Amino acid sequence: MFSGGDYEEVRRWLANFALSHAKRENPRIEALIEAEGPYEGKQYGVRLSLGDSISPPSGTPPLLLDYPEVRDHRGSLAWSLALAARVRELARQLAGQPAAAAASPRA
């Protein structure tokens, strides 16, 4: 697997990763990566959108990930699985799916 990369390369990877896992819960969900302003060069904020709904909602903190953490661990299967679970839980909540859906393992 791969690790490392500059801020923009890691942002693109995170956007694709979040989108891929969110769409496993609902194919209409989109991933929004906040990487400018106070986050630029240091962190990423992850939000998901479905129609006019956004999770976490505007005005609340996004799912925050530190750039060095993502850069250094994106090649780790265990770390990636844990992040995928967090993204998929956000997606289930956004889509209004019951928690029981979380019990069915889908990779």
WOQUI-V535224 format. One record per pair of residues at least 12 apart in sequence whose ideal C-beta (glycine too) atoms are under 8 Angstrom apart, sorted by the first residue. I is the first residue (numbers start at 1). J is the second residue. If there is no record, write none. Layout:
# WOQUI-V535224
<<I J> <I J>>
This chain:
# WOQUI-V535224
<<1 74> <1 75> <1 76> <1 77> <2 74> <2 75> <3 71> <3 72> <3 73> <3 74> <3 75> <3 76> <4 71> <4 72> <5 71> <5 74> <7 35> <7 40> <7 41> <7 67> <8 35> <10 44> <10 67> <10 70> <10 71> <10 74> <11 33> <11 35> <11 44> <13 70> <13 74> <14 33> <14 44> <14 46> <14 65> <14 70> <14 74> <15 31> <15 33> <17 74> <17 80> <17 83> <17 84> <17 87> <18 31> <18 33> <18 46> <18 48> <18 87> <19 31> <21 84> <21 87> <21 88> <21 91> <22 48> <22 87> <22 88> <22 90> <22 91> <23 91> <24 88> <24 91> <24 106> <25 88> <25 91> <25 92> <25 95> <25 97> <25 101> <26 50> <26 91> <26 94> <26 95> <26 97> <28 50> <28 51> <29 48> <29 49> <29 50> <29 91> <29 94> <29 95> <30 48> <30 49> <30 50> <31 46> <31 47> <31 48> <31 49> <31 87> <32 46> <32 47> <32 48> <32 49> <32 54> <33 45> <33 46> <34 46> <34 47> <34 62> <41 67> <42 66> <42 67> <43 64> <43 65> <43 66> <43 67> <44 64> <44 65> <44 67> <44 70> <45 61> <45 62> <45 63> <45 64> <46 62> <46 63> <46 64> <46 65> <46 87> <46 90> <47 62> <47 63> <48 87> <48 90> <48 91> <48 94> <49 94> <50 94> <50 95> <53 94> <54 94> <55 90> <55 93> <55 94> <56 90> <63 86> <63 87> <63 90> <65 83> <88 102> <89 102>>
